Amino acid sequence: MLKNYLTTALRSLLRNKLTSFINIAGLALAMTSALTIYLFVADELRYDRHHAKADRIYRVTRNFLDNSGVPRLHLSAVAPPIGPLLKNDYGEIEEMARTLQFSLVMAIEENGERKKMATENDVFMAEPGLFRIFDIPVISGNPATDLERPLTVMLSQSAAKKYFNSEDVIGKHLKGGRQLDLEVTGVYPDFPPQSHWHPDFLISFSTLYDSTIYGRKGLERNWGNNAFSTYLLLDEGTDPGKLEAAFPGFLDKHFGPFAIANFGAPPTFVASRVTTLFLQKVTDIHLKSHLDDELEVGGNINNVYMMAIIGAFIVLIACFNFVNLSTARAARRSKEVGLRKVVGAFRRQLVTQYLGESALTSLLALLLCIPMSLTALQWLNSFTGKNIVLDVNSGLPILVGMVLFSLLVGLLAGIYPAFIISSYKPVQALKGKIQASRGNTGLRKVLVVTQFAISIVLIIATLIIGQQLNYLNTRDLGFDKERVVTLPYYGELGDSYDAFYNELTKSSAIKNLSRSSRLPTGRLLDSQGSPSIMKGDSLTATGVVLKMVVVDHEFFDTYGIAMAAGRPFSKAIPTDDSLAFIINETAARKIGLEVSEASINQDFLYGGVRGKLIGIVRDFHFESLHQEITPMSFFVNPNFYNNLTVKIAGNDLQAGLEHLEKTWRSFLPIRPFDYQFTSDRYERLYESEKKEGQLYSIFSGLAIFIACLGLFGLATFSTLQRIKEIGIRKVLGASVPGILGLLSREIIILVLVANLLAWPAAWYLMNLWFDSFAFHVTISPLTFLLAAVAAVGVALLTVSTQTVRAALSNPSHTLRYE
């Protein structure tokens, strides 16, 4: 019996090749998309869940509030005293550990010569308690004891092989920067990809006790250096909400008196009104944390939701096709049902047969989906930088789930032909009196509208993201980012900087260079509070917090930043080195100053220094267009320089780079020549948006293709059902354009209805997406009209092969058999 059912099902699929191809191809594409998206989403949700105590591990974060209580900065790291004080004050904290990330030039030394020199960005000072909080396997060494000693370091496997070509490295030495001689005490496996941080070097935290590096006093009293990632392991059963609720009192107890004694805060100062602490689950960091100083670029839970929704939509579109074509074929199979019943078939047998045909179609789609998924995974890994694999061990549960899913889809799609067609009366079926019912036609129309509505939303999203990306690339940023090269600035260059400057600029290939604490396209994380300005005869606090950037005299000229009033810093005026300030237009307006010469040369107190306001620069986008332009202050102080910027002149970029490298190696022979282009840094700010745009393009194309497969099949059946009507109309004098309009009118109406449903959904979703941008394009009605035209055009093109053939057919052929 089973063999007979299988044979009959295969014959039915082969007899209806077009319908079978559309169903199998559509379902295979949908299953491939669903599987690929599922693997991506599962990987994103797996971050930091490999730790046995993950549900009890939290990171302490800190934000700062302005005078109105609105958060103006939220940091993932906190000041160094906070961790030990929390551990001391709250018994429910089982373990505490701090890390401090920084960049360091690493090298090995052989015969007095440094080799394999490279700038490493994943260097962390780490407390031994880190290994008691996180599950960090150890290949060699004992962090409990080895990381207690100063100037010791544990390496990741990758770092050990990079510098020593071996994992047997205990007792060997690494040179860190100019002064650190680090003893290697162990090796640990590379952190898994699903981790919010990936340290290659874990240096003993006690190394910071050296006063020439940081000092114990700084670790105990520095409440301003919020650079220490602080992790807590809470006791089982601890309510993190209750602990977090106690943090305002903690800050008032510890930070309040310190700020009054050391920061000049008034006696009435309440610490919890200007800064607050939070507990963040370690498992939330990757997807739900977008703070101002994350260790690594994380994912986005909204993107995960959107990917999952798109995957579900594509599967729904394919399933709609399946159901749509099944209902369209129902009336055409009525005679088959009548004949089977006449020869003795029971309804139960017919139900089993039609459900089996649907299930077989789904399983064939699944067989096609597997090789397609392997190819899609290669693309996904290349696109996302992940390494997702579908092997036997991890893939078996997924494959079982896909088999069950395909059977479920097949059975659901086969319910109509199985239970409705099998109920036809043999006499009516054999006389051909059964036609597609109005209700079934209505169902098919609803499915077509839903398919195209989903596709149109994706088309509109693709168009708007493309417009926003073009806007990001063409907007005037207020500074020059082309042919601008940035490098780290090293302190040993300080005494010889003038010679370095002269040597570089003597070449016509170099236009200028400058130093600064931070670089445009980066984040503004530094501040010394709000300034005071002259009002009447006294300085008056403004209450406007300014972000600070320490620059040298050439900074504005190097970046081509224009002055709105006043003048830039000048080497010819000695007081500019310590007693001069420049602010941007936004700062001037918020402080209450006119952007004019009338505001220049007045007394200006900022960061404890009383000087003169010598200039106001035009507003420029220091940060990405996700952020508003913030009030900024600029001043000169050689102790704060971290970055070097070089502006290359003309179009001979290669000559400028060669001269820069030659000069660099002459003055900094032990420093690697690592440079970046500011234009590249700017483009990287919007990598996630670019990938979103590409994904929407791919998925919208895929959704439209699957929807068009179904529309093509539906048009084929619809045309065949009306073939006699078309013949009669032609006999009565109907023209070919008139018949084409008749056959296409219903499709156009359905697609237009789909547009009316899709437009408000797309408008709402894209406005949500724009919430992450302070500067963005305005959504234009033209975008929606373009999407509508595209959808109608694609729909007409899809059905044209059937409608044109029907319109051109000879009436004598279509009416002959009657």
C-alpha positions in Angstrom: 0.0 0.0 0.0 2.8 2.4 1.0 4.6 1.7 -2.3 1.4 2.4 -4.2 1.0 5.7 -2.5 4.6 6.7 -3.2 4.3 5.6 -6.9 1.1 7.6 -7.3 2.6 10.7 -5.6 5.7 10.6 -7.8 3.5 10.2 -10.9 1.5 13.2 -9.8 4.6 15.3 -9.3 6.0 14.3 -12.7 2.7 15.0 -14.4 2.5 18.5 -13.0 6.1 19.5 -13.6 5.6 23.2 -13.4 3.7 23.1 -10.2 6.1 20.6 -8.7 9.1 22.8 -9.7 7.6 25.9 -8.2 6.7 24.2 -4.9 10.0 22.4 -4.5 12.2 25.3 -5.6 10.3 27.8 -3.5 10.4 25.6 -0.4 14.0 24.8 -0.9 15.0 28.4 -1.1 12.9 29.2 1.9 14.3 26.3 4.0 17.8 27.4 3.0 17.1 30.9 4.2 15.5 29.7 7.3 18.3 27.4 8.2 21.0 30.0 7.5 19.2 32.6 9.5 18.6 30.2 12.4 22.3 29.3 12.5 23.2 33.0 12.6 20.7 33.8 15.3 21.7 30.8 17.4 25.3 31.9 17.2 24.5 35.5 18.2 22.4 34.3 21.2 25.2 31.9 22.4 27.6 34.7 23.4 29.2 34.2 26.9 26.9 31.4 27.7 29.7 28.8 27.8 30.6 29.9 31.3 29.2 27.6 34.0 28.3 30.6 36.2 27.1 32.8 33.4 23.8 33.5 35.1 25.6 35.0 38.1 28.3 37.1 36.3 27.7 40.8 36.0 29.7 43.8 34.7 29.6 47.1 36.5 28.8 50.1 34.2 28.7 53.8 35.0 26.9 56.7 33.5 27.1 60.5 34.0 24.2 62.9 34.2 23.9 66.5 33.3 22.3 69.1 35.5 18.8 68.1 34.4 19.4 64.4 35.3 19.7 63.3 31.7 22.5 60.7 31.0 25.2 62.2 28.8 27.7 59.4 28.9 27.4 55.7 29.7 30.6 53.7 30.1 31.1 50.0 30.2 34.1 50.4 32.5 34.4 52.2 35.8 37.0 53.8 38.1 39.6 51.5 39.7 38.4 52.0 43.4 34.9 50.9 42.7 35.4 47.2 42.4 37.3 46.6 45.7 34.9 48.9 47.5 31.9 47.0 46.2 33.5 43.7 47.2 34.2 45.1 50.7 30.7 46.6 51.3 28.5 43.9 50.0 28.8 40.3 51.2 26.6 38.9 48.4 29.5 39.5 46.0 31.4 36.2 45.9 34.2 37.3 43.6 35.4 40.5 41.9 38.0 41.0 39.2 39.2 44.0 37.2 40.8 44.3 33.8 42.4 47.3 32.0 42.8 47.2 28.2 45.4 49.1 26.3 47.5 48.9 23.2 51.2 47.9 23.5 54.0 47.2 21.2 55.2 43.7 21.8 58.4 42.1 20.7 61.0 39.4 21.6 64.6 40.4 22.2 67.5 38.4 20.7 71.1 39.5 21.1 69.9 43.0 22.2 67.8 43.4 19.1 64.0 43.5 19.1 62.2 41.2 16.6 58.6 40.3 15.7 57.6 43.7 16.8 53.9 44.4 16.5 51.3 46.7 18.0 48.9 44.6 20.0 45.4 45.9 20.9 44.1 43.1 23.0 46.4 43.5 26.0 44.8 43.4 29.4 46.0 43.9 32.9 44.0 41.2 34.8 43.4 40.2 38.3 43.7 36.4 39.2 40.0 36.4 40.3 39.1 36.6 36.6 39.8 32.8 36.4 37.5 32.1 39.3 34.6 34.1 37.6 35.0 32.9 34.0 35.6 29.4 32.7 39.1 30.1 31.2 40.9 26.8 30.5 44.6 26.8 31.1 47.0 24.8 28.9 50.0 25.6 31.1 50.7 27.7 34.2 48.8 28.5 37.3 47.1 31.9 37.2 46.2 31.8 40.9 49.8 32.2 41.7 51.6 33.4 38.5 49.3 36.4 37.9 49.9 37.6 41.5 53.5 38.5 40.7 54.3 41.8 38.9 55.5 41.7 35.3 54.1 38.3 34.5 52.0 37.5 31.5 49.8 34.7 30.2 49.4 34.3 26.4 46.7 33.0 24.2 47.7 30.1 22.0 47.7 32.4 19.0 50.0 34.9 20.7 52.4 32.1 21.9 52.7 30.7 18.3 53.0 34.2 16.9 56.0 35.2 19.0 57.6 31.9 19.9 56.3 29.3 17.4 55.5 27.1 20.3 53.2 26.6 23.3 56.1 25.7 25.5 56.8 29.2 26.5 56.9 29.3 30.4 60.0 31.2 31.5 60.5 33.1 28.3 60.3 36.9 28.0 58.4 39.5 26.0 59.2 43.1 25.7 56.2 45.4 26.2 56.7 48.9 25.0 59.9 50.6 26.2 60.0 49.6 29.8 58.1 46.3 30.4 60.1 43.1 30.6 57.4 40.5 30.9 58.0 36.9 32.1 55.6 34.4 30.3 54.0 32.2 33.0 51.4 30.3 31.1 49.2 29.7 28.0 45.4 29.5 27.6 43.3 28.6 24.6 42.0 31.4 22.4 38.7 32.7 23.7 35.8 31.2 21.7 34.3 33.4 19.0 31.1 33.7 21.1 32.8 35.9 23.7 32.5 39.7 24.3 36.3 40.0 24.6 39.3 38.2 23.2 42.5 38.9 25.1 45.7 37.7 23.7 47.8 38.9 26.6 46.8 38.8 30.3 49.4 40.8 32.3 49.4 40.6 36.1 47.3 43.4 37.6 49.9 43.9 40.3 52.2 45.3 37.5 50.1 48.5 37.9 51.3 49.0 41.5 54.5 50.5 40.1 54.2 54.2 40.5 56.0 54.7 37.1 53.2 52.7 35.5 50.1 53.6 37.5 50.6 53.3 41.3 48.7 51.9 44.2 47.5 55.4 45.1 45.9 55.8 41.7 44.2 52.5 41.9 42.7 53.4 45.3 41.8 57.0 44.8 41.4 57.8 41.0 37.6 58.2 40.6 38.1 59.9 37.2 39.8 57.2 35.1 36.8 55.1 34.1 38.8 52.5 32.1 38.6 49.4 34.3 36.2 46.7 33.3 34.9 45.3 36.6 33.2 41.9 36.8 31.3 40.5 39.7 30.3 37.0 40.6 27.2 37.1 42.8 26.2 34.5 45.4 23.6 32.1 44.3 20.1 33.5 44.9 21.2 37.1 45.0 18.8 39.5 43.6 20.9 41.8 41.3 18.0 44.4 41.4 18.3 44.8 45.1 22.1 45.1 44.9 21.8 47.7 42.2 19.3 49.7 44.2 22.0 50.1 46.9 24.5 51.8 44.5 23.3 55.4 44.9 24.0 55.1 48.7 27.4 53.5 47.9 28.3 56.4 45.7 27.2 59.0 48.2 29.2 57.2 50.9 32.5 56.9 48.9 32.6 59.2 45.9 30.7 62.2 47.5 33.3 63.0 50.2 36.1 62.4 47.8 34.7 64.8 45.2 34.2 67.5 47.9 37.8 67.1 49.1 39.5 66.7 45.7 37.3 68.0 42.9 36.2 71.2 44.4 32.6 70.0 44.7 30.4 72.1 47.1 29.6 70.7 50.6 26.1 70.0 49.4 27.3 67.7 46.6 25.3 64.5 46.2 27.3 62.0 44.1 24.3 59.9 43.0 22.7 62.9 41.3 25.6 63.2 38.8 26.7 59.6 38.3 25.1 56.2 38.7 26.2 52.5 38.6 24.5 49.6 37.0 24.8 45.8 36.9 24.8 44.3 33.4 24.5 40.6 32.8 27.5 39.3 31.0 25.2 37.4 28.6 23.6 40.7 27.5 26.8 42.4 26.6 27.1 41.3 23.0 23.6 42.0 21.8 22.1 44.4 24.3 25.0 46.7 25.3 25.9 49.6 23.1 27.8 51.8 25.5 30.3 54.4 24.7 33.5 52.4 25.2 32.7 48.7 24.5 35.7 46.4 24.4 34.6 45.1 21.0 31.9 46.0 18.5 28.9 43.9 19.5 25.9 42.7 17.8 22.4 44.1 17.9 19.4 42.3 19.3 17.1 44.3 17.0 19.0 42.9 14.0 18.6 39.4 15.4 14.9 39.9 15.8 14.7 41.4 12.2 16.6 38.5 10.7 14.4 36.0 12.5 11.3 37.9 11.2 12.6 38.0 7.7 13.4 34.3 7.8 9.8 33.6 9.0 8.4 35.8 6.3 10.3 34.0 3.5 9.1 30.6 4.8 5.6 32.0 5.0 5.8 33.2 1.4 6.9 29.8 0.2 4.2 28.1 2.2 1.6 30.5 0.8 2.8 29.5 -2.7 2.3 25.8 -1.7 -1.2 26.4 -0.4 -2.1 28.7 -3.2 -1.1 26.3 -6.0 -2.8 23.4 -4.1 -6.1 25.3 -4.0 -5.7 26.4 -7.6 -5.2 22.7 -8.7 -8.1 21.5 -6.5 -10.9 21.8 -9.2 -8.7 20.4 -11.9 -8.2 17.2 -9.9 -11.9 16.7 -9.2 -12.3 14.2 -12.1 -9.4 12.2 -10.7 -11.2 12.1 -7.3 -14.5 11.1 -8.9 -12.9 8.2 -10.9 -11.0 6.9 -7.8 -14.2 6.9 -5.8 -16.1 5.1 -8.5 -13.5 2.3 -8.6 -13.7 1.9 -4.8 -11.3 4.3 -3.1 -12.3 5.3 0.4 -12.0 8.9 1.6 -9.4 7.9 4.1 -7.2 6.6 1.3 -7.6 9.8 -0.7 -6.7 11.9 2.3 -3.6 9.8 2.9 -2.6 10.0 -0.7 -2.9 13.8 -1.0 -1.2 14.4 2.4 1.6 12.1 1.2 2.1 14.1 -2.0 2.5 17.3 0.0 4.9 15.7 2.5 6.9 14.2 -0.4 7.2 17.6 -2.0 8.5 19.1 1.2 11.0 16.3 1.7 12.3 16.7 -1.9 12.7 20.4 -1.1 14.6 19.5 2.0 17.0 17.3 0.0 17.7 20.3 -2.3 18.0 22.6 0.7 21.0 20.8 2.3 23.6 21.4 -0.4 22.2 24.9 -0.9 22.6 25.6 2.9 26.3 24.5 2.9 26.9 27.0 0.1 24.9 29.7 1.9 26.9 29.1 5.1 30.2 29.8 3.2 28.8 33.1 2.1 27.4 33.9 5.6 30.8 33.2 7.2 32.5 35.4 4.6 29.9 38.2 5.1 29.9 38.2 8.9 33.4 37.1 9.7 32.0 34.2 11.7 32.9 30.5 11.5 29.5 28.8 11.6 29.7 25.1 10.7 27.0 22.4 10.2 28.8 19.3 11.2 27.4 15.8 12.1 27.4 16.4 15.9 26.0 19.9 15.9 23.9 19.5 12.8 22.1 16.3 13.6 19.4 17.9 15.9 19.0 20.7 13.3 18.5 18.2 10.5 16.0 16.3 12.5 14.2 19.5 13.2 14.3 20.4 9.5 12.8 17.0 8.6 10.0 17.5 11.1 9.5 21.1 9.9 9.3 20.0 6.2 6.8 17.3 7.1 4.7 19.8 9.1 4.7 22.3 6.2 3.8 19.6 3.7 1.0 18.3 5.9 -0.5 21.8 6.6 -0.3 22.7 2.9 -1.9 19.4 1.9 -4.9 19.7 4.3 -7.1 21.4 1.7 -6.7 19.0 -1.2 -6.8 16.1 1.3 -10.0 16.9 3.1 -11.9 19.1 0.7 -11.2 17.4 -2.7 -11.7 14.0 -1.2 -15.2 15.1 -0.2 -16.3 15.7 -3.8 -19.3 13.6 -5.0 -18.3 11.3 -7.9 -21.2 12.2 -10.2 -20.6 16.0 -10.0 -16.8 15.5 -10.3 -17.0 13.3 -13.4 -19.5 15.7 -15.1 -17.0 18.5 -14.5 -19.5 20.6 -12.5 -17.0 21.4 -9.7 -15.1 24.7 -10.2 -12.9 26.7 -7.9 -15.2 28.3 -5.3 -15.4 32.0 -4.6 -14.1 31.3 -1.2 -11.0 29.6 -2.5 -10.4 32.4 -4.9 -10.6 34.8 -2.0 -8.0 32.8 -0.1 -5.6 32.8 -3.0 -6.0 36.6 -3.3 -5.2 37.1 0.4 -2.1 34.9 0.1 -0.9 36.8 -3.0 -1.5 40.2 -1.3 0.4 39.0 1.8 3.3 37.7 -0.2 3.8 41.0 -2.1 3.2 43.1 1.0 6.1 41.4 2.7 8.3 41.8 -0.4 7.4 45.5 -0.8 8.4 46.2 2.8 11.8 44.7 2.1 12.1 46.6 -1.2 11.3 49.9 0.6 13.8 49.1 3.4 16.5 48.4 0.8 15.9 51.7 -1.0 15.9 53.8 2.2 19.0 52.1 3.6 20.7 52.8 0.3 19.6 56.5 0.4 20.9 56.8 4.0 24.3 55.2 3.1 24.6 57.6 0.2 23.8 60.5 2.6 26.5 59.3 5.0 29.1 59.2 2.2 28.2 62.6 0.7 27.4 64.8 3.7 29.8 67.6 4.4 31.5 66.6 7.7 33.1 69.9 8.4 36.6 68.5 8.1 38.8 66.9 5.4 39.1 63.1 5.6 40.7 62.5 2.3 44.5 61.7 2.1 44.6 62.0 5.9 46.8 59.4 7.6 46.7 58.7 11.4 49.3 56.9 13.6 49.9 56.3 17.3 51.8 59.1 19.0 54.6 57.9 21.2 56.0 59.9 24.1 59.7 59.4 23.1 58.9 61.6 20.1 58.2 64.6 22.3 61.8 66.0 22.6 62.5 65.6 18.9 59.0 66.4 17.6 60.1 69.7 16.0 62.8 67.9 14.1 60.4 65.2 13.1 57.9 67.9 11.9 60.5 69.7 9.9 61.8 66.5 8.3 58.3 65.5 7.3 57.1 68.8 5.9 60.3 69.5 3.9 58.8 67.1 1.3 56.2 68.6 -1.0 54.3 65.3 -0.6 53.4 66.2 3.0 51.0 69.2 3.6 50.9 69.2 7.4 50.8 67.1 10.5 49.4 67.5 14.0 48.9 65.8 17.4 45.8 65.3 19.4 44.3 63.3 22.3 41.5 61.9 20.1 40.8 61.6 16.4 37.7 62.5 14.3 35.6 59.4 13.6 36.3 58.3 17.2 34.2 58.8 20.3 34.4 61.9 22.6 34.8 60.3 26.0 36.9 62.9 27.8 35.6 65.9 29.8 36.6 68.2 32.6 33.1 69.3 33.4 31.5 72.6 32.6 33.3 75.9 32.1 32.8 79.3 33.7 32.7 82.5 31.7 32.7 86.2 32.6 29.4 87.7 33.3 29.7 91.2 34.6 32.7 91.4 36.9 32.9 87.7 37.9 33.2 84.2 36.5 29.9 82.4 36.3 29.4 78.7 36.0 27.6 77.7 32.8 26.4 74.2 33.8 27.1 73.1 30.2 29.4 70.0 30.1 32.0 70.2 27.4 33.8 67.2 25.8 37.5 68.0 25.5 40.0 67.3 22.8 43.7 68.2 23.4 45.3 69.4 20.2 48.4 71.2 19.0 48.7 74.3 17.0 48.4 72.6 13.6 45.3 70.5 14.3 42.6 72.7 12.7 44.8 73.4 9.6 45.6 69.7 9.1 42.0 68.7 9.1 40.8 71.8 7.2 38.4 72.9 10.1 37.2 76.4 9.6 37.0 79.1 12.2 33.7 80.8 12.8 35.2 83.5 15.0 38.5 84.4 16.5 41.7 82.6 15.6 43.4 79.1 15.9 46.2 78.3 18.2 49.5 80.0 17.3 53.1 79.1 18.1 54.0 82.7 18.0 51.8 83.4 21.1 53.4 81.7 24.2 50.1 81.8 26.2 48.4 79.6 23.6 50.4 76.6 25.0 48.6 76.7 28.3 46.1 79.5 28.7 44.0 79.5 25.5 40.7 77.7 24.7 38.7 77.2 21.5 35.2 75.9 21.5 32.8 74.8 18.7 29.6 76.6 17.7 27.3 74.2 19.6 29.2 74.9 22.8 29.0 78.7 22.2 25.2 78.5 21.7 24.6 76.3 24.7 26.8 78.5 26.9 24.9 81.6 25.7 27.7 83.2 23.6 27.3 84.8 20.2 29.2 83.2 17.4 31.1 86.4 16.6 34.2 88.3 17.4 32.3 89.9 20.4 32.7 86.6 22.3 36.5 86.4 21.8 39.2 87.1 24.3 37.0 86.9 27.4 38.1 85.0 30.5 37.3 81.3 30.3 37.8 78.8 33.2 37.8 75.1 32.3 39.4 72.1 34.0 40.8 74.3 36.8 42.7 76.5 34.3 41.7 80.2 33.8 42.6 81.4 30.4 41.1 83.2 27.4 38.6 82.1 24.8 40.6 82.8 21.6 38.3 81.2 18.9 35.1 79.4 17.9 35.4 76.7 15.2 32.6 75.7 12.8 30.6 72.7 14.0 32.0 69.5 12.5 31.1 65.8 12.9 33.9 64.6 15.2 31.8 61.5 16.0 29.6 59.4 13.6 26.3 60.7 12.3 24.6 58.5 14.9 25.5 61.2 17.5 24.4 64.8 17.8 27.2 67.4 17.5 28.2 67.8 21.1 29.6 70.9 22.9 33.4 70.7 22.6 36.5 72.5 24.0 40.0 72.4 22.6 43.3 73.3 24.3 47.0 72.6 24.0 48.8 70.2 26.4 51.6 67.9 25.2 51.0 65.5 28.1 47.7 64.3 26.6 48.7 63.5 23.0 47.9 60.0 21.8 47.6 60.3 18.1 49.5 61.7 15.1 47.7 63.0 12.0 49.5 63.5 8.6 47.9 65.3 5.7 49.3 64.2 2.4 49.4 66.8 -0.3 48.3 66.5 -3.9 47.5 63.2 -5.6 50.8 61.4 -5.1 49.7 59.3 -2.1 52.4 56.7 -2.5 55.2 59.3 -2.4 53.8 60.8 0.7 53.5 57.4 2.4 57.0 56.4 1.5 58.4 59.7 2.9 56.4 59.3 6.0 57.6 55.7 6.6 61.2 56.7 6.0 61.0 59.6 8.5 59.1 57.4 11.0 61.8 54.7 10.9 64.5 57.3 11.3 63.0 58.8 14.4 61.1 55.8 15.9 63.2 52.7 14.9 61.6 50.4 17.5 58.0 51.4 16.8 56.0 49.6 14.1 54.8 51.7 11.2 51.0 51.1 11.7 48.9 53.7 9.9 45.2 54.2 9.0 43.4 56.4 6.6 40.8 58.6 8.2 38.5 57.9 5.2 38.7 54.2 6.0 38.0 54.8 9.6 34.9 56.8 8.6 33.6 54.0 6.4 34.1 51.5 9.2 31.7 53.6 11.3 28.8 52.4 9.1 29.8 48.8 8.4 26.8 47.4 10.2 24.5 49.6 8.1 26.2 48.5 4.9 25.7 44.9 5.8 22.1 45.5 6.7 21.5 47.1 3.3 23.1 44.1 1.6 21.1 41.7 3.6 17.9 43.5 2.9 18.8 43.5 -0.8 19.4 39.8 -0.8 16.3 38.9 1.2 14.0 41.2 -0.7 15.2 39.7 -3.9 14.7 36.3 -2.6 11.3 37.1 -1.2 10.2 38.6 -4.5 11.6 35.6 -6.5 9.7 33.1 -4.4 6.5 35.2 -4.5 6.9 35.5 -8.3 7.3 31.7 -8.6 3.9 31.4 -6.9 2.4 34.2 -9.0 3.6 32.5 -12.2 2.0 29.2 -11.2 -1.2 30.9 -10.2 -1.3 32.8 -13.4 -0.9 29.6 -15.3 -3.8 27.9 -13.6 -5.9 31.1 -13.8 -5.3 31.5 -17.5 -6.1 27.8 -18.2 -9.4 28.1 -16.3 -10.3 31.1 -18.5 -9.0 29.8 -21.8 -12.6 29.2 -23.2 -13.6 32.7 -22.0 -10.7 34.2 -23.9 -11.6 32.3 -27.1 -15.2 33.5 -27.0 -14.1 37.1 -26.4 -11.7 37.0 -29.4 -14.5 35.5 -31.6 -16.7 38.4 -30.5 -14.0 40.9 -31.5 -11.9 41.5 -28.4 -8.4 42.9 -29.2 -5.1 41.5 -27.9 -4.4 44.5 -25.7 -7.9 44.3 -24.3 -7.4 40.7 -23.3 -4.0 41.4 -21.8 -5.6 44.1 -19.7 -8.4 41.8 -18.7 -5.9 39.1 -17.5 -3.5 41.5 -15.9 -6.1 43.7 -14.1 -6.6 41.4 -11.2 -2.9 41.0 -10.6 -2.3 44.8 -10.7 -5.2 45.4 -8.2 -3.8 42.7 -5.8 -0.2 44.2 -6.0 -1.6 47.7 -5.4 -3.5 46.5 -2.4 -0.3 44.9 -1.2 1.4 48.3 -1.5 -1.3 50.0 0.6 -0.7 47.5 3.4 3.1 47.6 3.1 3.6 51.3 3.1 2.6 52.1 6.7 4.5 49.0 7.9 7.6 50.1 6.1 7.3 53.7 7.2 7.0 52.6 10.8 9.9 50.2 10.7 12.3 52.6 8.9 11.5 55.4 11.4 12.5 53.0 14.1 15.7 52.3 12.3 16.4 56.0 11.9 16.1 56.4 15.7 19.8 55.4 15.9 20.9 58.3 13.7 21.0 61.9 14.8 21.3 62.8 11.1 19.4 61.0 8.4 17.5 61.5 5.2 13.9 62.3 5.0 11.7 59.5 3.9 10.3 60.5 0.5 7.0 59.5 -1.0 8.9 58.8 -4.2 10.6 55.8 -2.5 7.2 54.2 -1.9 6.1 55.0 -5.5 9.3 53.4 -6.8 8.6 50.3 -4.8 5.1 50.2 -6.1 6.2 50.5 -9.7 8.8 47.9 -9.2 6.4 45.4 -7.6 3.8 46.0 -10.3 6.4 45.7 -13.0 7.8 42.5 -11.6 4.3 41.0 -11.2 3.3 41.9 -14.8 6.6 40.5 -16.1 6.1 37.3 -14.2 2.6 36.6 -15.6 3.3 38.1 -19.1 4.4 34.8 -20.6 1.1 33.2 -19.8 -1.2 36.2 -20.6 0.5 37.0 -23.9 0.3 33.4 -25.0 -3.4 33.2 -24.0 -4.2 36.5 -25.7 -2.5 35.4 -29.0 -4.0 31.9 -29.0 -6.2 30.9 -31.9 -9.9 30.7 -30.8 -10.6 27.7 -33.0 -8.0 25.7 -31.0 -9.4 26.7 -27.6 -13.0 26.1 -28.5 -12.6 23.1 -30.7 -13.0 20.4 -28.0 -16.4 21.8 -27.0 
